[in-house]
Every structure is written in C-alpha cells, then in structure tokens.
Amino acid sequence: MSVEDQQIQRPPAEARFAAELEALRRDDNAARPPGWALSLEAARRFICGDEAHGISAKFVGDPALVDRCLVTLATSRGLMLIGEPGTAKSLLSELIAAAISGDSTLTIQGGAATTEDQIKYSWNYAMLVADGPTPRALVPAPMLTGMGRGRIVRFEEITRCPLEVQDCLLSLLSERSLAIPELNGPDSMTFARQGFNVIATANTRDRGVNEMSAALKRRFNFETVFPIADFDTEYRLVVDEAARLLRESGVPAAPPRDVMEVLVTTFRELRTGRTESGDAMDRMSTVMSTAEAVSVAHAMGVRAWFLRGGEPEPADIVATMGGAAVKDDAEDLTRLRRYLEQQVPRKRGRVWLALGEARDLLPG
C-alpha cells in the first residue's frame, strides 16, 4: 500500500490487498470466465485465504457460499446477498468485485432518495445547455460505467430504494444494454461487455421497506449470509479487526484477552437470547452483530488509551456498548440492564464481576 493510501481511512479492497491480487494474477493459470481478472479458484483463495501462499483470509464464512456467489456472477444472473445487519454482506461484495474486476468502487448506495440518475447516468447541465446532448456532456453513473468497462457493480441496500427505482434494473439485467435516448447513432446504446454483473445486498430486517418485485427477483440468485456460529471464529475476527482499527487510530495496545472474551460472549448471548449454559434470557431487538462487537472493541480501546493511557477494562464495555445495543427500541436498554443485573452475576471470573459492578454506567 502506498503512503498516499495509508492516509485514507479505508482504502478499497483492491488497494489494501494489491500485492495479494498481483501475486494471484501472476500465478493464476486456471481458466477464467470472460472479462474476469482472476479464475474462480484464485478469486476464492483471495477471499477465503490461502495460508500456504501468503494470502490472508478476509471473509469469515462458509467457503461453499463464496463458491456459489462466484459461480452465479459467471452467469447472466445477478447476485443478491441477504442477511441480518452486520454479517459482512458489504465486505463480501467488495472482495468479490475486487477479485473479479480489480475495482470495487462502482457502488450505488440505496436509499429513499436514490434516483435513476444515480444508477444509470446524468448530464453536465452547463455543457448540455451550451451544446445540447452530446457524449461529452454525459456523466456516467456506476451502471453505465460498469457495463461499458465490463466491471462488477455493487448495489448496497437495494430494498431501501423506491420500487420504481429498483425496477429500472430490469432491462439492464435482462437485455444487458442501457439506452441513452437523448443521444443519436451508436452513442444512444451501451452494450454490456464481458465481466459485467451486479451484486446487490439487502438486510432481512429491511426487506419489508420496499419489497422487490417478482420480476426483479427473477434476475437474481439469492444467497443468505448467516452470523458466525462458532465462538472461537467470531472471537478471532473481533480481536483481529479491533487490533487493526486501533492501530489506525493511534492506539498501540489491543484490549486484553479476558476482556475481549467477555465482550464477545456478551454480544453472542444478547444476540441469541440464550446463555452459554443454555438458559433462556431476553433477546435484544437490536442486531448484536459481529460488526457491532468490533465497533465496541474499537471504542473501548480508544476510550482507555486517550482518556487513561491504559488498556480497556470491563467497565469500558458497559460505557461503550450502550450506543450499539440501544437504537430504536427503548426496551433494549432495560433488556441490557437486566442482563447485567441477572445473568452476569451468575458467571465466574474477575472480569465478569467487574462487568456487573459497572452496570450503573449505562445511560438513563
């Protein structure tokens, strides 16, 4: 990564892992789908890791899921990643786009204010008024650029877009072409080059906001990204990601192991509504995802270092997790307080004891 990239808070995957992508391209002798920068095998190794060849694992999940995603994108169907918030759908789409196209930046962020112009193309209105509709006045949006260059286009949170905006993808995915009726001649139609496809993401909790039409669903293969089931896997991911974020924030020390174990266990129990011993408990309505656990671990380290010059303590868990646990349901604060008062005292260990004693740090 260049010095300039190091000054960027979050470079795209193709910049962060440029050396790995170059090594994979150099040694990749397997057959590649038309327009792809890597073969399916090399793309999977880039995403899932290959320790023997120095390729880091970037997505913690089922390798078979990655295989299915790559196979889908080698066909004429788009890929739809669905799942709970915080299950790394966006990260997976970014890694896949970087592996296939070497470019993960052709991204559309879905929302209530998203328009067709932000998906297809718009105009430089000064040039449009001066010269009329010409190719020079055209301002390509991600879909037009992706089709013209044969690249993967990422459509984040597609179900947060109005239905009429979503359905502008129908002809693009079916005909693999984009009409520009304002222009004449060959410039009036852009045909998708080999390598073009679409990865869309949607949170299962948002699918009822603007449910996709049946016609659009038929253009996609749906894959569900599940939360991490294994404690050790989730723990390693939270520790590694928190350590990376803390280094970028100027914090030299990662949180202690026992504090991190308690943090991950707390998130898992609040997420599932079941303790380690199997007892039922109140489940949070907020998604206590792995991504949220990483965020809290990052905040703990920043709080401890810049306020006290030391390592995080159990009280920092309570002080920083309120914002992650309580969002749009006020009852979640009560559920969290009840967990600290009723479940935590049953556990053994210094850290658990200190966590329960710090419950008064919760807001409200």
RODO-2510 file (C-alpha; in nm, 4 decimals, decimal comma):
residues 364
     n   res          X          Y          Z
     1     m     0,0000     0,0000     0,0000
     2     s     0,1403     0,3407    -0,0951
     3     v     0,1995     0,6230     0,1531
     4     e    -0,0938     0,8071    -0,0029
     5     d    -0,3218     0,5047     0,0540
     6     q    -0,2107     0,4919     0,4177
     7     q    -0,3574     0,8405     0,4672
     8     i    -0,7006     0,7206     0,3527
     9     q    -0,9225     0,5979     0,6338
    10     r    -1,0456     0,2980     0,4391
    11     p    -0,8866     0,2262     0,1009
    12     p    -1,0841    -0,0081    -0,1283
    13     a    -1,0011    -0,3766    -0,1185
    14     e    -0,8028    -0,3622    -0,4414
    15     a    -0,5709    -0,1052    -0,2807
    16     r    -0,5443    -0,2721     0,0615
    17     f    -0,4627    -0,6097    -0,0895
    18     a    -0,2923    -0,5014    -0,4110
    19     a     0,0131    -0,7222    -0,3512
    20     e    -0,2006    -1,0321    -0,2966
    21     l    -0,4103    -0,9642    -0,6061
    22     e    -0,0962    -0,9159    -0,8148
    23     a     0,0541    -1,2415    -0,6857
    24     l    -0,2672    -1,4302    -0,7587
    25     r    -0,2904    -1,2869    -1,1117
    26     r     0,0717    -1,3724    -1,1794
    27     d     0,0353    -1,7369    -1,0736
    28     d    -0,3199    -1,7939    -1,1985
    29     n    -0,3142    -2,0497    -1,4779
    30     a    -0,6712    -2,1768    -1,4397
    31     a    -0,9460    -2,0962    -1,6880
    32     r    -1,1139    -1,7595    -1,6302
    33     p    -1,4669    -1,6555    -1,7202
    34     p    -1,4633    -1,3905    -1,9960
    35     g    -1,3818    -1,0471    -1,8599
    36     w    -1,2594    -1,1714    -1,5216
    37     a    -0,9237    -1,0685    -1,3753
    38     l    -0,8936    -1,3982    -1,1830
    39     s    -1,0184    -1,7535    -1,2189
    40     l    -1,2882    -1,8758    -0,9804
    41     e    -1,0271    -2,0742    -0,7886
    42     a    -0,7963    -1,7741    -0,7455
    43     a    -1,0859    -1,5461    -0,6524
    44     r    -1,1922    -1,7901    -0,3818
    45     r    -0,8372    -1,8030    -0,2463
    46     f    -0,8264    -1,4235    -0,2366
    47     i    -1,1487    -1,4085    -0,0337
    48     c    -1,1135    -1,7147     0,1902
    49     g    -0,7349    -1,7096     0,2203
    50     d    -0,4501    -1,9439     0,1346
    51     e    -0,2021    -1,9555     0,4206
    52     a     0,0476    -2,1671     0,2284
    53     h     0,0846    -1,8946    -0,0342
    54     g     0,0629    -1,5922     0,1960
    55     i    -0,2953    -1,4964     0,1074
    56     s    -0,4857    -1,3700     0,4102
    57     a    -0,8427    -1,4775     0,4905
    58     k    -1,0644    -1,1721     0,4529
    59     f    -1,4144    -1,3156     0,4857
    60     v    -1,5067    -1,5442     0,7735
    61     g    -1,7836    -1,7668     0,6486
    62     d    -1,8745    -2,0764     0,4530
    63     p    -1,6354    -2,1277     0,1570
    64     a    -1,9222    -2,3009    -0,0247
    65     l    -2,1163    -1,9730    -0,0067
    66     v    -1,8255    -1,7954    -0,1756
    67     d    -1,8153    -2,0627    -0,4458
    68     r    -2,1867    -2,0233    -0,5154
    69     c    -2,1529    -1,6454    -0,5346
    70     l    -1,8677    -1,6647    -0,7836
    71     v    -2,0471    -1,9213    -0,9997
    72     t    -2,3582    -1,7004    -1,0080
    73     l    -2,1592    -1,3991    -1,1266
    74     a    -2,0056    -1,6055    -1,4056
    75     t    -2,3580    -1,6497    -1,5445
    76     s    -2,6118    -1,3964    -1,6697
    77     r    -2,7853    -1,3682    -1,3319
    78     g    -2,7103    -1,1085    -1,0684
    79     l    -2,6178    -1,1953    -0,7106
    80     m    -2,8349    -1,0911    -0,4154
    81     l    -2,6756    -1,1172    -0,0694
    82     i    -2,9281    -1,1080     0,2132
    83     g    -2,8912    -1,1470     0,5878
    84     e    -2,9025    -0,9756     0,9235
    85     p    -2,7249    -0,6388     0,9535
    86     g    -2,3573    -0,6727     1,0378
    87     t    -2,2994    -1,0121     0,8742
    88     a    -2,0369    -0,8743     0,6307
    89     k    -2,2523    -0,8724     0,3179
    90     s    -2,0975    -0,5465     0,2000
    91     l    -1,7470    -0,6709     0,2740
    92     l    -1,8120    -0,9877     0,0770
    93     s    -1,9478    -0,7927    -0,2199
    94     e    -1,6446    -0,5629    -0,2098
    95     l    -1,3983    -0,8538    -0,2014
    96     i    -1,5761    -1,0324    -0,4864
    97     a    -1,5765    -0,7182    -0,7012
    98     a    -1,2059    -0,6602    -0,6308
    99     a    -1,1230    -1,0184    -0,7253
   100     i    -1,3305    -1,0279    -1,0435
   101     s    -1,2859    -0,6746    -1,1751
   102     g    -0,9931    -0,5315    -0,9815
   103     d    -1,2310    -0,2464    -0,8961
   104     s    -1,4821    -0,2418    -0,6103
   105     t    -1,5672     0,1292    -0,6294
   106     l    -1,8593     0,1132    -0,8747
   107     t    -2,1108     0,1293    -0,5911
   108     i    -2,4686     0,2517    -0,5638
   109     q    -2,5906     0,3225    -0,2120
   110     g    -2,9607     0,2558    -0,1973
   111     g    -3,1945     0,4791    -0,0019
   112     a    -3,5228     0,6647    -0,0134
   113     a    -3,3604     0,9481    -0,2108
   114     t    -3,1845     0,7279    -0,4695
   115     t    -3,2810     0,8179    -0,8256
   116     e    -3,2335     0,6565    -1,1659
   117     d    -2,9761     0,9242    -1,2487
   118     q    -2,7562     0,7937    -0,9671
   119     i    -2,7836     0,4439    -1,1103
   120     k    -2,7573     0,4988    -1,4876
   121     y    -2,6299     0,8424    -1,5945
   122     s    -2,6893     1,2156    -1,5632
   123     w    -2,5793     1,5292    -1,7501
   124     n    -2,3385     1,8164    -1,7096
   125     y    -2,6087     2,0810    -1,7388
   126     a    -2,3728     2,3640    -1,8343
   127     m    -2,2484     2,1631    -2,1326
   128     l    -2,5995     2,0392    -2,2045
   129     v    -2,7316     2,3953    -2,2329
   130     a    -2,4332     2,5093    -2,4405
   131     d    -2,4016     2,2176    -2,6845
   132     g    -2,7104     2,0030    -2,6379
   133     p    -2,6945     1,6316    -2,5516
   134     t    -2,3507     1,5045    -2,6549
   135     p    -2,1287     1,2257    -2,5222
   136     r    -1,9064     1,4938    -2,3662
   137     a    -2,1977     1,6227    -2,1593
   138     l    -2,2851     1,2745    -2,0339
   139     v    -2,1953     1,1963    -1,6700
   140     p    -2,1809     0,8171    -1,6300
   141     a    -2,3179     0,6615    -1,3123
   142     p    -2,1921     0,3226    -1,1838
   143     m    -2,4225     0,1133    -1,4014
   144     l    -2,3238     0,2791    -1,7285
   145     t    -1,9554     0,2660    -1,6332
   146     g    -1,9752    -0,0976    -1,5263
   147     m    -2,1478    -0,2045    -1,8469
   148     g    -1,9086    -0,0094    -2,0673
   149     r    -1,5960    -0,1410    -1,8962
   150     g    -1,7127    -0,4923    -1,8121
   151     r    -1,6985    -0,4453    -1,4350
   152     i    -1,8953    -0,5635    -1,1333
   153     v    -2,1421    -0,3053    -0,9986
   154     r    -2,2383    -0,3164    -0,6299
   155     f    -2,5872    -0,2057    -0,5256
   156     e    -2,5991    -0,1670    -0,1476
   157     e    -2,9305    -0,1805     0,0422
   158     i    -3,1370    -0,2181    -0,2731
   159     t    -3,4634    -0,2689    -0,0843
   160     r    -3,4355     0,0771     0,0664
   161     c    -3,4927     0,2245    -0,2813
   162     p    -3,8431     0,3015    -0,4130
   163     l    -3,9890     0,0212    -0,6230
   164     e    -3,9852     0,2230    -0,9451
   165     v    -3,6143     0,2894    -0,8962
   166     q    -3,5405    -0,0768    -0,8293
   167     d    -3,7240    -0,1803    -1,1436
   168     c    -3,5016     0,0326    -1,3662
   169     l    -3,2623    -0,2634    -1,3338
   170     l    -3,4999    -0,4998    -1,5121
   171     s    -3,3971    -0,4211    -1,8682
   172     l    -3,0322    -0,3761    -1,7716
   173     l    -3,0118    -0,7267    -1,6293
   174     s    -3,2255    -0,8866    -1,8987
   175     e    -3,1073    -0,7138    -2,2162
   176     r    -2,7574    -0,6355    -2,0896
   177     s    -2,7821    -0,2948    -2,2505
   178     l    -2,8558     0,0624    -2,1464
   179     a    -3,0366     0,3034    -2,3775
   180     i    -2,9476     0,6747    -2,3822
   181     p    -3,2377     0,8143    -2,5897
   182     e    -3,1040     1,1715    -2,5750
   183     l    -2,8108     1,0719    -2,7993
   184     n    -2,8141     0,9617    -3,1613
   185     g    -2,6405     0,6858    -3,3518
   186     p    -2,4084     0,4350    -3,1837
   187     d    -2,3812     0,6529    -2,8723
   188     s    -2,7502     0,6013    -2,7979
   189     m    -2,6967     0,2461    -2,6737
   190     t    -2,4343     0,0959    -2,4420
   191     f    -2,3976    -0,2815    -2,4527
   192     a    -2,2532    -0,4650    -2,1558
   193     r    -1,9039    -0,6004    -2,2038
   194     q    -1,7889    -0,9361    -2,0724
   195     g    -1,7300    -0,9228    -1,6983
   196     f    -2,0277    -0,7001    -1,6178
   197     n    -2,2694    -0,8126    -1,3497
   198     v    -2,4460    -0,6822    -1,0382
   199     i    -2,4090    -0,7698    -0,6713
   200     a    -2,6947    -0,6374    -0,4594
   201     t    -2,7313    -0,6531    -0,0815
   202     a    -3,0338    -0,6296     0,1459
   203     n    -3,0869    -0,6635     0,5177
   204     t    -3,3524    -0,9140     0,6133
   205     r    -3,4913    -0,6572     0,8582
   206     d    -3,5378    -0,4070     0,5748
   207     r    -3,6895    -0,6364     0,3139
   208     g    -4,0369    -0,5128     0,4001
   209     v    -3,9437    -0,1488     0,3395
   210     n    -3,9686    -0,1765    -0,0382
   211     e    -4,0097    -0,5418    -0,1223
   212     m    -3,8577    -0,6295    -0,4600
   213     s    -4,0922    -0,7102    -0,7447
   214     a    -4,1184    -1,0717    -0,8551
   215     a    -3,9799    -0,9731    -1,1954
   216     l    -3,6647    -0,8249    -1,0421
   217     k    -3,6177    -1,1186    -0,8051
   218     r    -3,6044    -1,3491    -1,1077
   219     r    -3,2965    -1,1643    -1,2307
   220     f    -3,1004    -1,2573    -0,9158
   221     n    -2,9777    -1,5648    -0,7371
   222     f    -3,0313    -1,5167    -0,3628
   223     e    -2,7660    -1,6168    -0,1092
   224     t    -2,8056    -1,5744     0,2674
   225     v    -2,5061    -1,4651     0,4760
   226     f    -2,5524    -1,6040     0,8272
   227     p    -2,3999    -1,4772     1,1543
   228     i    -2,0851    -1,6563     1,2682
   229     a    -2,1920    -1,9647     1,4631
   230     d    -1,8605    -2,0627     1,6211
   231     f    -1,7353    -1,8669     1,9256
   232     d    -1,3645    -1,9133     1,8534
   233     t    -1,4054    -1,7945     1,4952
   234     e    -1,6025    -1,4881     1,5977
   235     y    -1,3581    -1,4128     1,8782
   236     r    -1,0570    -1,4222     1,6445
   237     l    -1,2330    -1,1990     1,3944
   238     v    -1,3299    -0,9396     1,6561
   239     v    -0,9785    -0,9389     1,8050
   240     d    -0,8045    -0,9072     1,4677
   241     e    -1,0346    -0,6358     1,3325
   242     a    -1,0286    -0,4379     1,6573
   243     a    -0,6489    -0,4525     1,6676
   244     r    -0,6293    -0,3243     1,3090
   245     l    -0,8700    -0,0373     1,3769
   246     l    -0,6894     0,0566     1,6970
   247     r    -0,3556     0,0736     1,5170
   248     e    -0,5105     0,3027     1,2579
   249     s    -0,6445     0,5194     1,5425
   250     g    -0,3015     0,5543     1,7018
   251     v    -0,3655     0,3090     1,9860
   252     p    -0,0645     0,0765     2,0308
   253     a    -0,2226    -0,1860     2,2584
   254     a    -0,5093    -0,4237     2,1831
   255     p    -0,7648    -0,4991     2,4567
   256     p    -0,6706    -0,7826     2,6970
   257     r    -0,7803    -1,1328     2,6033
   258     d    -1,0096    -1,1847     2,9044
   259     v    -1,1911    -0,8561     2,8384
   260     m    -1,2394    -0,9471     2,4717
   261     e    -1,3724    -1,2922     2,5617
   262     v    -1,6334    -1,1340     2,7884
   263     l    -1,7265    -0,8804     2,5186
   264     v    -1,7796    -1,1458     2,2503
   265     t    -1,9721    -1,3725     2,4893
   266     t    -2,1964    -1,0822     2,5917
   267     f    -2,2784    -0,9997     2,2308
   268     r    -2,3490    -1,3621     2,1424
   269     e    -2,5810    -1,4126     2,4393
   270     l    -2,7715    -1,0904     2,3788
   271     r    -2,7988    -1,1788     2,0084
   272     t    -2,9277    -1,5327     2,0558
   273     g    -3,1284    -1,4891     2,3756
   274     r    -2,9501    -1,7850     2,5333
   275     t    -2,6611    -1,8071     2,7786
   276     e    -2,3534    -2,0266     2,7380
   277     s    -2,5110    -2,2783     2,9751
   278     g    -2,8250    -2,2937     2,7583
   279     d    -3,0587    -2,0902     2,9783
   280     a    -3,3142    -1,8725     2,8014
   281     m    -3,2938    -1,4945     2,8514
   282     d    -3,4241    -1,1748     2,6957
   283     r    -3,3092    -1,1286     2,3393
   284     m    -3,2238    -0,7836     2,2114
   285     s    -3,4330    -0,6441     1,9284
   286     t    -3,1215    -0,4654     1,8023
   287     v    -2,8924    -0,6879     1,5965
   288     m    -2,5918    -0,7521     1,8190
   289     s    -2,3744    -0,8376     1,5225
   290     t    -2,0069    -0,9206     1,4933
   291     a    -1,9551    -0,5842     1,3239
   292     e    -2,1080    -0,4088     1,6254
   293     a    -1,8790    -0,6065     1,8570
   294     v    -1,5782    -0,4881     1,6565
   295     s    -1,7040    -0,1308     1,6813
   296     v    -1,7428    -0,1561     2,0599
   297     a    -1,3971    -0,3133     2,0973
   298     h    -1,2519    -0,0284     1,8920
   299     a    -1,4303     0,2318     2,1056
   300     m    -1,3125     0,0593     2,4253
   301     g    -0,9514     0,0791     2,3176
   302     v    -0,9784     0,4428     2,2126
   303     r    -1,1518     0,5353     2,5393
   304     a    -0,8955     0,3581     2,7557
   305     w    -0,5885     0,4886     2,5731
   306     f    -0,6795     0,8504     2,5135
   307     l    -0,8633     0,9068     2,8433
   308     r    -0,6484     0,6987     3,0816
   309     g    -0,3395     0,5996     2,8860
   310     g    -0,4026     0,2309     2,9565
   311     e    -0,5811    -0,0852     2,8477
   312     p    -0,9578    -0,1345     2,8359
   313     e    -1,1297    -0,2587     3,1498
   314     p    -1,4669    -0,4340     3,1936
   315     a    -1,6308    -0,1025     3,2786
   316     d    -1,5378     0,0210     2,9312
   317     i    -1,7606    -0,2494     2,7822
   318     v    -2,0630    -0,1081     2,9626
   319     a    -1,9668     0,2516     2,8900
   320     t    -1,9310     0,1969     2,5145
   321     m    -2,1877    -0,0673     2,4232
   322     g    -2,4990     0,1375     2,5045
   323     g    -2,4922     0,3058     2,1640
   324     a    -2,4578    -0,0292     1,9888
   325     a    -2,7274    -0,2063     2,1893
   326     v    -2,9925     0,0648     2,2111
   327     k    -3,1093     0,2153     1,8848
   328     d    -3,4804     0,2388     1,8030
   329     d    -3,6284     0,0300     2,0854
   330     a    -3,6070     0,1876     2,4303
   331     e    -3,6831    -0,1522     2,5859
   332     d    -3,3401    -0,2727     2,4746
   333     l    -3,1826    -0,0587     2,7457
   334     t    -3,3976    -0,2410     3,0007
   335     r    -3,3009    -0,5769     2,8497
   336     l    -2,9331    -0,4867     2,8666
   337     r    -2,9631    -0,3677     3,2263
   338     r    -3,1476    -0,6870     3,3207
   339     y    -2,8708    -0,8935     3,1617
   340     l    -2,6084    -0,7140     3,3695
   341     e    -2,8122    -0,7495     3,6867
   342     q    -2,9401    -1,1058     3,6495
   343     q    -2,7148    -1,3044     3,4137
   344     v    -2,3683    -1,1570     3,4659
   345     p    -2,3574    -1,2204     3,8474
   346     r    -2,4036    -1,5936     3,7782
   347     k    -2,0783    -1,6089     3,5857
   348     r    -1,7357    -1,6675     3,7350
   349     g    -1,4244    -1,4613     3,6982
   350     r    -1,2835    -1,1192     3,7788
   351     v    -1,3879    -0,9625     3,4507
   352     w    -1,7491    -1,0784     3,4792
   353     l    -1,7666    -0,9496     3,8361
   354     a    -1,6327    -0,6099     3,7290
   355     l    -1,8741    -0,6010     3,4359
   356     g    -2,1726    -0,6468     3,6640
   357     e    -2,0475    -0,3842     3,9075
   358     a    -2,0218    -0,1322     3,6203
   359     r    -2,3900    -0,1561     3,5255
   360     d    -2,4546     0,1934     3,6652
   361     l    -2,2529     0,3328     3,3735
   362     l    -2,5421     0,2556     3,1413
   363     p    -2,7230     0,5714     3,0304
   364     g    -3,0637     0,6542     3,1740
***
